[in-house]
Amino acid sequence: MLFQNLALTFGQWLKPYLYNIALLLVVCLVSLYANEIIKTTKRFVARRHFIVRVCVFVLVTGFGFGLLVVFVTPLISQLLMFFGTRWLGITVITAFILLGILADRKNQL
C-alpha cells in the first residue's frame, strides 16, 4: 500500500513534466546514434562538391535530427503513459537506466 501511494505521488509529480522528460529521452537517444549517422552521411558525400556537402550536413543534422526530435517526442510521451500515472515514475527511471546501459555498451560513458 505504501509503495503504491509513493508510486502514484511520484507519477503525479512527474506528469506535468512528461513532455520535457520525453524530449530529454529522445535527445539522449539521438546523441547516442548521431555519430554513426554522420559517419554514414560522410561516406555518401565525401567526394562531392563543398556546397553539396554543406547542404547535406545541414539537411541531416539540422532538419533530420530536428524533425526526428519534434515528431518522436510526443510519441515517447504517450508511450511513457502507457501503464498510467501510478507506474510513470518507474517507467521513467527504467527508460533512463536502459539509455545508460545502451550508452555503456556503445562506450559513450
Secondary structure per residue as TSV (DSSP state, phi and psi in degrees):
chain	resnum	aa	ss	phi	psi
A	1	M	-	360.0	-43.1
A	2	L	H	-64.3	-43.6
A	3	F	H	-61.7	-41.9
A	4	Q	H	-64.4	-40.4
A	5	N	H	-66.7	-41.9
A	6	L	H	-64.7	-42.6
A	7	A	H	-63.4	-42.0
A	8	L	H	-66.6	-42.8
A	9	T	H	-62.8	-44.6
A	10	F	H	-63.7	-42.9
A	11	G	H	-62.6	-41.2
A	12	Q	H	-66.6	-33.8
A	13	W	H	-69.2	-36.5
A	14	L	H	-79.4	-26.8
A	15	K	G	-53.8	-42.4
A	16	P	G	-65.2	-20.1
A	17	Y	G	-102.2	13.8
A	18	L	H	-60.8	-42.8
A	19	Y	H	-63.0	-42.1
A	20	N	H	-65.9	-37.8
A	21	I	H	-65.0	-43.9
A	22	A	H	-63.1	-40.8
A	23	L	H	-60.8	-43.5
A	24	L	H	-61.6	-43.2
A	25	L	H	-62.8	-43.8
A	26	V	H	-65.9	-43.0
A	27	V	H	-64.2	-40.0
A	28	C	H	-62.6	-42.4
A	29	L	H	-65.9	-42.4
A	30	V	H	-63.4	-40.8
A	31	S	H	-65.9	-28.2
A	32	L	H	-69.7	-32.1
A	33	Y	H	-107.4	-1.9
A	34	A	H	-61.0	-40.5
A	35	N	H	-61.0	-43.7
A	36	E	H	-66.3	-38.6
A	37	I	H	-66.3	-42.3
A	38	I	H	-67.2	-40.2
A	39	K	H	-62.4	-42.2
A	40	T	H	-64.7	-41.3
A	41	T	H	-63.7	-40.2
A	42	K	H	-60.1	-39.4
A	43	R	H	-61.6	-34.6
A	44	F	H	-79.1	-27.7
A	45	V	H	-116.0	9.6
A	46	A	T	-57.6	-39.0
A	47	R	T	-103.4	16.5
A	48	R	S	-88.4	171.1
A	49	H	-	-64.2	153.0
A	50	F	H	-53.3	-45.5
A	51	I	H	-63.2	-39.6
A	52	V	H	-63.8	-44.3
A	53	R	H	-61.3	-43.7
A	54	V	H	-64.0	-45.2
A	55	C	H	-62.4	-42.7
A	56	V	H	-65.3	-40.9
A	57	F	H	-60.2	-45.9
A	58	V	I	-63.6	-42.9
A	59	L	I	-63.0	-45.1
A	60	V	I	-72.8	-50.4
A	61	T	I	-79.1	-48.3
A	62	G	I	-72.4	-58.5
A	63	F	I	-83.1	-42.7
A	64	G	I	-63.0	-56.0
A	65	F	I	-66.5	-39.4
A	66	G	H	-61.7	-48.3
A	67	L	H	-64.7	-37.7
A	68	L	H	-59.5	-46.4
A	69	V	H	-64.2	-44.5
A	70	V	H	-64.8	-40.7
A	71	F	H	-87.0	-27.5
A	72	V	H	-85.3	-28.5
A	73	T	H	-57.0	-47.0
A	74	P	H	-63.2	-33.5
A	75	L	H	-66.3	-42.9
A	76	I	H	-65.5	-37.7
A	77	S	H	-60.7	-44.3
A	78	Q	H	-67.5	-38.4
A	79	L	H	-64.5	-37.5
A	80	L	H	-63.9	-29.4
A	81	M	T	-88.7	6.1
A	82	F	T	-55.8	-40.9
A	83	F	T	-91.1	-2.0
A	84	G	-	96.1	174.9
A	85	T	G	-64.3	-35.9
A	86	R	G	-59.9	-36.3
A	87	W	G	-101.9	5.9
A	88	L	H	-60.2	-46.6
A	89	G	H	-60.0	-44.8
A	90	I	H	-67.8	-37.6
A	91	T	H	-64.3	-42.3
A	92	V	H	-65.9	-45.4
A	93	I	H	-61.5	-42.5
A	94	T	H	-63.3	-41.2
A	95	A	H	-61.5	-42.4
A	96	F	H	-69.6	-35.5
A	97	I	H	-64.8	-42.9
A	98	L	H	-62.7	-39.6
A	99	L	H	-63.5	-39.3
A	100	G	H	-63.7	-41.9
A	101	I	H	-63.5	-43.9
A	102	L	H	-62.2	-42.8
A	103	A	H	-63.6	-38.9
A	104	D	H	-66.0	-41.3
A	105	R	H	-67.7	-27.6
A	106	K	T	-91.2	9.8
A	107	N	T	55.6	39.8
A	108	Q	-	-93.3	-9.1
A	109	L	-	-99.1	360.0
